Amino acid sequence: MSRKDNCLDNAMAENIFGIMKSEFLYVEKFESVEDFVKVLEEYIEYYNNNRIKSRLKGRSPMQYRTLYLSC
């Protein structure tokens, strides 16, 4: 749980939601809630396993975690 009046506690989640909105939510049109859930699951899979981030030295989040845990 975040501390009262501390915006830094939610910074990571807010960053991910902002990226998701700009890359996924505002770009797509959904026919139904089920369609939205299916496409959202696909986007989360893409974000974690395939999306390259320069902050992670050109790796996806999953690749970076795997490398970090293997050291």
PDB file as gemmi writes it, atoms N, CA and C in Angstrom:
CRYST1    1.000    1.000    1.000  90.00  90.00  90.00 P 1                      
ATOM      1  N   MET A   1       0.842  -1.171   0.000  1.00  0.00           N  
ATOM      2  CA  MET A   1       0.000   0.000   0.000  1.00  0.00           C  
ATOM      3  C   MET A   1       0.890   1.238   0.000  1.00  0.00           C  
ATOM      4  N   SER A   2       0.501   2.219  -0.746  1.00  0.00           N  
ATOM      5  CA  SER A   2       1.312   3.427  -0.833  1.00  0.00           C  
ATOM      6  C   SER A   2       1.077   4.319   0.381  1.00  0.00           C  
ATOM      7  N   ARG A   3       2.091   5.109   0.659  1.00  0.00           N  
ATOM      8  CA  ARG A   3       1.993   6.047   1.765  1.00  0.00           C  
ATOM      9  C   ARG A   3       1.134   7.233   1.357  1.00  0.00           C  
ATOM     10  N   LYS A   4       0.519   7.856   2.313  1.00  0.00           N  
ATOM     11  CA  LYS A   4      -0.342   9.000   2.054  1.00  0.00           C  
ATOM     12  C   LYS A   4       0.464  10.161   1.496  1.00  0.00           C  
ATOM     13  N   ASP A   5      -0.045  10.773   0.429  1.00  0.00           N  
ATOM     14  CA  ASP A   5       0.549  11.963  -0.183  1.00  0.00           C  
ATOM     15  C   ASP A   5       1.960  11.738  -0.711  1.00  0.00           C  
ATOM     16  N   ASN A   6       2.257  10.552  -1.210  1.00  0.00           N  
ATOM     17  CA  ASN A   6       3.575  10.296  -1.783  1.00  0.00           C  
ATOM     18  C   ASN A   6       3.389   9.764  -3.200  1.00  0.00           C  
ATOM     19  N   CYS A   7       3.486  10.651  -4.181  1.00  0.00           N  
ATOM     20  CA  CYS A   7       3.233  10.274  -5.573  1.00  0.00           C  
ATOM     21  C   CYS A   7       4.283   9.315  -6.118  1.00  0.00           C  
ATOM     22  N   LEU A   8       5.461   9.281  -5.528  1.00  0.00           N  
ATOM     23  CA  LEU A   8       6.514   8.401  -6.035  1.00  0.00           C  
ATOM     24  C   LEU A   8       6.198   6.926  -5.820  1.00  0.00           C  
ATOM     25  N   ASP A   9       5.331   6.621  -4.878  1.00  0.00           N  
ATOM     26  CA  ASP A   9       4.951   5.226  -4.643  1.00  0.00           C  
ATOM     27  C   ASP A   9       4.239   4.623  -5.847  1.00  0.00           C  
ATOM     28  N   ASN A  10       3.520   5.435  -6.609  1.00  0.00           N  
ATOM     29  CA  ASN A  10       2.745   4.941  -7.744  1.00  0.00           C  
ATOM     30  C   ASN A  10       3.384   5.258  -9.089  1.00  0.00           C  
ATOM     31  N   ALA A  11       4.583   5.778  -9.099  1.00  0.00           N  
ATOM     32  CA  ALA A  11       5.202   6.238 -10.341  1.00  0.00           C  
ATOM     33  C   ALA A  11       5.369   5.115 -11.358  1.00  0.00           C  
ATOM     34  N   MET A  12       5.793   3.950 -10.935  1.00  0.00           N  
ATOM     35  CA  MET A  12       6.008   2.833 -11.855  1.00  0.00           C  
ATOM     36  C   MET A  12       4.703   2.396 -12.505  1.00  0.00           C  
ATOM     37  N   ALA A  13       3.665   2.242 -11.700  1.00  0.00           N  
ATOM     38  CA  ALA A  13       2.367   1.828 -12.243  1.00  0.00           C  
ATOM     39  C   ALA A  13       1.802   2.893 -13.174  1.00  0.00           C  
ATOM     40  N   GLU A  14       1.912   4.147 -12.792  1.00  0.00           N  
ATOM     41  CA  GLU A  14       1.406   5.229 -13.634  1.00  0.00           C  
ATOM     42  C   GLU A  14       2.155   5.279 -14.966  1.00  0.00           C  
ATOM     43  N   ASN A  15       3.448   5.018 -14.947  1.00  0.00           N  
ATOM     44  CA  ASN A  15       4.248   4.999 -16.173  1.00  0.00           C  
ATOM     45  C   ASN A  15       3.766   3.895 -17.114  1.00  0.00           C  
ATOM     46  N   ILE A  16       3.563   2.711 -16.589  1.00  0.00           N  
ATOM     47  CA  ILE A  16       3.112   1.585 -17.411  1.00  0.00           C  
ATOM     48  C   ILE A  16       1.717   1.862 -17.982  1.00  0.00           C  
ATOM     49  N   PHE A  17       0.812   2.391 -17.160  1.00  0.00           N  
ATOM     50  CA  PHE A  17      -0.535   2.692 -17.650  1.00  0.00           C  
ATOM     51  C   PHE A  17      -0.502   3.775 -18.721  1.00  0.00           C  
ATOM     52  N   GLY A  18       0.370   4.759 -18.573  1.00  0.00           N  
ATOM     53  CA  GLY A  18       0.495   5.805 -19.589  1.00  0.00           C  
ATOM     54  C   GLY A  18       0.976   5.250 -20.913  1.00  0.00           C  
ATOM     55  N   ILE A  19       1.979   4.377 -20.869  1.00  0.00           N  
ATOM     56  CA  ILE A  19       2.487   3.746 -22.086  1.00  0.00           C  
ATOM     57  C   ILE A  19       1.405   2.891 -22.724  1.00  0.00           C  
ATOM     58  N   MET A  20       0.707   2.122 -21.897  1.00  0.00           N  
ATOM     59  CA  MET A  20      -0.343   1.242 -22.405  1.00  0.00           C  
ATOM     60  C   MET A  20      -1.453   2.056 -23.082  1.00  0.00           C  
ATOM     61  N   LYS A  21      -1.834   3.167 -22.502  1.00  0.00           N  
ATOM     62  CA  LYS A  21      -2.876   3.995 -23.107  1.00  0.00           C  
ATOM     63  C   LYS A  21      -2.444   4.526 -24.467  1.00  0.00           C  
ATOM     64  N   SER A  22      -1.224   5.028 -24.566  1.00  0.00           N  
ATOM     65  CA  SER A  22      -0.789   5.636 -25.821  1.00  0.00           C  
ATOM     66  C   SER A  22      -0.482   4.612 -26.901  1.00  0.00           C  
ATOM     67  N   GLU A  23       0.022   3.435 -26.546  1.00  0.00           N  
ATOM     68  CA  GLU A  23       0.380   2.421 -27.547  1.00  0.00           C  
ATOM     69  C   GLU A  23      -0.758   1.466 -27.878  1.00  0.00           C  
ATOM     70  N   PHE A  24      -1.726   1.346 -26.997  1.00  0.00           N  
ATOM     71  CA  PHE A  24      -2.714   0.292 -27.147  1.00  0.00           C  
ATOM     72  C   PHE A  24      -4.150   0.815 -27.075  1.00  0.00           C  
ATOM     73  N   LEU A  25      -4.510   1.468 -26.013  1.00  0.00           N  
ATOM     74  CA  LEU A  25      -5.904   1.816 -25.771  1.00  0.00           C  
ATOM     75  C   LEU A  25      -6.429   2.853 -26.750  1.00  0.00           C  
ATOM     76  N   TYR A  26      -5.682   3.912 -27.001  1.00  0.00           N  
ATOM     77  CA  TYR A  26      -6.163   4.979 -27.878  1.00  0.00           C  
ATOM     78  C   TYR A  26      -6.054   4.626 -29.358  1.00  0.00           C  
ATOM     79  N   VAL A  27      -5.344   3.555 -29.675  1.00  0.00           N  
ATOM     80  CA  VAL A  27      -5.119   3.157 -31.065  1.00  0.00           C  
ATOM     81  C   VAL A  27      -6.170   2.164 -31.549  1.00  0.00           C  
ATOM     82  N   GLU A  28      -6.684   1.351 -30.661  1.00  0.00           N  
ATOM     83  CA  GLU A  28      -7.589   0.255 -31.015  1.00  0.00           C  
ATOM     84  C   GLU A  28      -9.054   0.638 -30.818  1.00  0.00           C  
ATOM     85  N   LYS A  29      -9.924  -0.035 -31.563  1.00  0.00           N  
ATOM     86  CA  LYS A  29     -11.371   0.019 -31.341  1.00  0.00           C  
ATOM     87  C   LYS A  29     -11.802  -1.389 -30.963  1.00  0.00           C  
ATOM     88  N   PHE A  30     -12.659  -1.504 -29.977  1.00  0.00           N  
ATOM     89  CA  PHE A  30     -13.054  -2.814 -29.469  1.00  0.00           C  
ATOM     90  C   PHE A  30     -14.540  -3.051 -29.698  1.00  0.00           C  
ATOM     91  N   GLU A  31     -14.855  -4.247 -30.143  1.00  0.00           N  
ATOM     92  CA  GLU A  31     -16.241  -4.621 -30.422  1.00  0.00           C  
ATOM     93  C   GLU A  31     -16.986  -4.996 -29.145  1.00  0.00           C  
ATOM     94  N   SER A  32     -16.269  -5.577 -28.180  1.00  0.00           N  
ATOM     95  CA  SER A  32     -16.901  -6.037 -26.943  1.00  0.00           C  
ATOM     96  C   SER A  32     -15.870  -6.057 -25.826  1.00  0.00           C  
ATOM     97  N   VAL A  33     -16.350  -6.299 -24.620  1.00  0.00           N  
ATOM     98  CA  VAL A  33     -15.452  -6.409 -23.469  1.00  0.00           C  
ATOM     99  C   VAL A  33     -14.536  -7.613 -23.644  1.00  0.00           C  
ATOM    100  N   GLU A  34     -15.066  -8.694 -24.158  1.00  0.00           N  
ATOM    101  CA  GLU A  34     -14.259  -9.898 -24.376  1.00  0.00           C  
ATOM    102  C   GLU A  34     -13.132  -9.629 -25.375  1.00  0.00           C  
ATOM    103  N   ASP A  35     -13.446  -8.874 -26.416  1.00  0.00           N  
ATOM    104  CA  ASP A  35     -12.443  -8.495 -27.408  1.00  0.00           C  
ATOM    105  C   ASP A  35     -11.354  -7.648 -26.756  1.00  0.00           C  
ATOM    106  N   PHE A  36     -11.761  -6.693 -25.914  1.00  0.00           N  
ATOM    107  CA  PHE A  36     -10.804  -5.851 -25.204  1.00  0.00           C  
ATOM    108  C   PHE A  36      -9.885  -6.687 -24.321  1.00  0.00           C  
ATOM    109  N   VAL A  37     -10.449  -7.613 -23.555  1.00  0.00           N  
ATOM    110  CA  VAL A  37      -9.657  -8.448 -22.650  1.00  0.00           C  
ATOM    111  C   VAL A  37      -8.660  -9.292 -23.437  1.00  0.00           C  
ATOM    112  N   LYS A  38      -9.084  -9.852 -24.554  1.00  0.00           N  
ATOM    113  CA  LYS A  38      -8.197 -10.678 -25.377  1.00  0.00           C  
ATOM    114  C   LYS A  38      -7.027  -9.852 -25.911  1.00  0.00           C  
ATOM    115  N   VAL A  39      -7.313  -8.680 -26.451  1.00  0.00           N  
ATOM    116  CA  VAL A  39      -6.264  -7.833 -27.007  1.00  0.00           C  
ATOM    117  C   VAL A  39      -5.369  -7.293 -25.894  1.00  0.00           C  
ATOM    118  N   LEU A  40      -5.940  -6.998 -24.732  1.00  0.00           N  
ATOM    119  CA  LEU A  40      -5.140  -6.538 -23.593  1.00  0.00           C  
ATOM    120  C   LEU A  40      -4.158  -7.612 -23.146  1.00  0.00           C  
ATOM    121  N   GLU A  41      -4.601  -8.853 -23.067  1.00  0.00           N  
ATOM    122  CA  GLU A  41      -3.700  -9.953 -22.698  1.00  0.00           C  
ATOM    123  C   GLU A  41      -2.566 -10.088 -23.711  1.00  0.00           C  
ATOM    124  N   GLU A  42      -2.877  -9.938 -24.986  1.00  0.00           N  
ATOM    125  CA  GLU A  42      -1.846 -10.002 -26.021  1.00  0.00           C  
ATOM    126  C   GLU A  42      -0.854  -8.849 -25.872  1.00  0.00           C  
ATOM    127  N   TYR A  43      -1.360  -7.654 -25.544  1.00  0.00           N  
ATOM    128  CA  TYR A  43      -0.473  -6.505 -25.368  1.00  0.00           C  
ATOM    129  C   TYR A  43       0.446  -6.696 -24.164  1.00  0.00           C  
ATOM    130  N   ILE A  44      -0.077  -7.212 -23.066  1.00  0.00           N  
ATOM    131  CA  ILE A  44       0.747  -7.453 -21.877  1.00  0.00           C  
ATOM    132  C   ILE A  44       1.830  -8.475 -22.192  1.00  0.00           C  
ATOM    133  N   GLU A  45       1.488  -9.506 -22.936  1.00  0.00           N  
ATOM    134  CA  GLU A  45       2.481 -10.504 -23.367  1.00  0.00           C  
ATOM    135  C   GLU A  45       3.568  -9.833 -24.207  1.00  0.00           C  
ATOM    136  N   TYR A  46       3.162  -9.001 -25.156  1.00  0.00           N  
ATOM    137  CA  TYR A  46       4.110  -8.265 -25.994  1.00  0.00           C  
ATOM    138  C   TYR A  46       4.988  -7.345 -25.142  1.00  0.00           C  
ATOM    139  N   TYR A  47       4.382  -6.592 -24.239  1.00  0.00           N  
ATOM    140  CA  TYR A  47       5.113  -5.628 -23.413  1.00  0.00           C  
ATOM    141  C   TYR A  47       6.192  -6.325 -22.578  1.00  0.00           C  
ATOM    142  N   ASN A  48       5.852  -7.450 -21.979  1.00  0.00           N  
ATOM    143  CA  ASN A  48       6.792  -8.138 -21.099  1.00  0.00           C  
ATOM    144  C   ASN A  48       7.861  -8.925 -21.834  1.00  0.00           C  
ATOM    145  N   ASN A  49       7.535  -9.463 -23.004  1.00  0.00           N  
ATOM    146  CA  ASN A  49       8.454 -10.399 -23.656  1.00  0.00           C  
ATOM    147  C   ASN A  49       9.110  -9.894 -24.932  1.00  0.00           C  
ATOM    148  N   ASN A  50       8.515  -8.947 -25.630  1.00  0.00           N  
ATOM    149  CA  ASN A  50       9.043  -8.553 -26.935  1.00  0.00           C  
ATOM    150  C   ASN A  50       9.397  -7.072 -27.063  1.00  0.00           C  
ATOM    151  N   ARG A  51       8.792  -6.217 -26.285  1.00  0.00           N  
ATOM    152  CA  ARG A  51       8.998  -4.773 -26.414  1.00  0.00           C  
ATOM    153  C   ARG A  51      10.385  -4.406 -25.894  1.00  0.00           C  
ATOM    154  N   ILE A  52      11.209  -3.887 -26.764  1.00  0.00           N  
ATOM    155  CA  ILE A  52      12.581  -3.509 -26.432  1.00  0.00           C  
ATOM    156  C   ILE A  52      12.576  -2.139 -25.759  1.00  0.00           C  
ATOM    157  N   LYS A  53      13.334  -2.030 -24.681  1.00  0.00           N  
ATOM    158  CA  LYS A  53      13.425  -0.760 -23.955  1.00  0.00           C  
ATOM    159  C   LYS A  53      14.884  -0.339 -23.869  1.00  0.00           C  
ATOM    160  N   SER A  54      15.157   0.896 -24.241  1.00  0.00           N  
ATOM    161  CA  SER A  54      16.538   1.388 -24.194  1.00  0.00           C  
ATOM    162  C   SER A  54      17.052   1.474 -22.765  1.00  0.00           C  
ATOM    163  N   ARG A  55      16.178   1.765 -21.804  1.00  0.00           N  
ATOM    164  CA  ARG A  55      16.598   1.803 -20.400  1.00  0.00           C  
ATOM    165  C   ARG A  55      17.095   0.454 -19.904  1.00  0.00           C  
ATOM    166  N   LEU A  56      16.631  -0.612 -20.543  1.00  0.00           N  
ATOM    167  CA  LEU A  56      17.044  -1.962 -20.146  1.00  0.00           C  
ATOM    168  C   LEU A  56      18.130  -2.492 -21.067  1.00  0.00           C  
ATOM    169  N   LYS A  57      18.883  -1.590 -21.644  1.00  0.00           N  
ATOM    170  CA  LYS A  57      20.013  -1.923 -22.520  1.00  0.00           C  
ATOM    171  C   LYS A  57      19.588  -2.753 -23.722  1.00  0.00           C  
ATOM    172  N   GLY A  58      18.471  -2.369 -24.346  1.00  0.00           N  
ATOM    173  CA  GLY A  58      18.006  -3.021 -25.560  1.00  0.00           C  
ATOM    174  C   GLY A  58      17.360  -4.376 -25.340  1.00  0.00           C  
ATOM    175  N   ARG A  59      16.906  -4.630 -24.128  1.00  0.00           N  
ATOM    176  CA  ARG A  59      16.260  -5.911 -23.818  1.00  0.00           C  
ATOM    177  C   ARG A  59      14.796  -5.677 -23.455  1.00  0.00           C  
ATOM    178  N   SER A  60      14.023  -6.743 -23.521  1.00  0.00           N  
ATOM    179  CA  SER A  60      12.650  -6.680 -23.031  1.00  0.00           C  
ATOM    180  C   SER A  60      12.691  -6.824 -21.510  1.00  0.00           C  
ATOM    181  N   PRO A  61      11.620  -6.448 -20.815  1.00  0.00           N  
ATOM    182  CA  PRO A  61      11.621  -6.604 -19.356  1.00  0.00           C  
ATOM    183  C   PRO A  61      11.914  -8.035 -18.902  1.00  0.00           C  
ATOM    184  N   MET A  62      11.369  -9.015 -19.584  1.00  0.00           N  
ATOM    185  CA  MET A  62      11.605 -10.406 -19.187  1.00  0.00           C  
ATOM    186  C   MET A  62      13.056 -10.816 -19.417  1.00  0.00           C  
ATOM    187  N   GLN A  63      13.642 -10.408 -20.540  1.00  0.00           N  
ATOM    188  CA  GLN A  63      15.049 -10.713 -20.809  1.00  0.00           C  
ATOM    189  C   GLN A  63      15.941 -10.077 -19.749  1.00  0.00           C  
ATOM    190  N   TYR A  64      15.630  -8.851 -19.379  1.00  0.00           N  
ATOM    191  CA  TYR A  64      16.430  -8.136 -18.389  1.00  0.00           C  
ATOM    192  C   TYR A  64      16.340  -8.812 -17.025  1.00  0.00           C  
ATOM    193  N   ARG A  65      15.143  -9.211 -16.605  1.00  0.00           N  
ATOM    194  CA  ARG A  65      14.979  -9.914 -15.328  1.00  0.00           C  
ATOM    195  C   ARG A  65      15.723 -11.235 -15.324  1.00  0.00           C  
ATOM    196  N   THR A  66      15.615 -11.966 -16.414  1.00  0.00           N  
ATOM    197  CA  THR A  66      16.296 -13.263 -16.500  1.00  0.00           C  
ATOM    198  C   THR A  66      17.816 -13.081 -16.404  1.00  0.00           C  
ATOM    199  N   LEU A  67      18.338 -12.085 -17.101  1.00  0.00           N  
ATOM    200  CA  LEU A  67      19.778 -11.810 -17.037  1.00  0.00           C  
ATOM    201  C   LEU A  67      20.192 -11.392 -15.635  1.00  0.00           C  
ATOM    202  N   TYR A  68      19.395 -10.539 -14.991  1.00  0.00           N  
ATOM    203  CA  TYR A  68      19.706 -10.055 -13.662  1.00  0.00           C  
ATOM    204  C   TYR A  68      19.700 -11.200 -12.658  1.00  0.00           C  
ATOM    205  N   LEU A  69      18.709 -12.097 -12.743  1.00  0.00           N  
ATOM    206  CA  LEU A  69      18.605 -13.193 -11.786  1.00  0.00           C  
ATOM    207  C   LEU A  69      19.663 -14.270 -12.002  1.00  0.00           C  
ATOM    208  N   SER A  70      20.222 -14.336 -13.202  1.00  0.00           N  
ATOM    209  CA  SER A  70      21.245 -15.354 -13.471  1.00  0.00           C  
ATOM    210  C   SER A  70      22.631 -14.957 -12.963  1.00  0.00           C  
ATOM    211  N   CYS A  71      22.803 -13.692 -12.577  1.00  0.00           N  
ATOM    212  CA  CYS A  71      24.112 -13.238 -12.081  1.00  0.00           C  
ATOM    213  C   CYS A  71      24.344 -13.586 -10.645  1.00  0.00           C  
TER     214      CYS A  71                                                      
END                                                                             
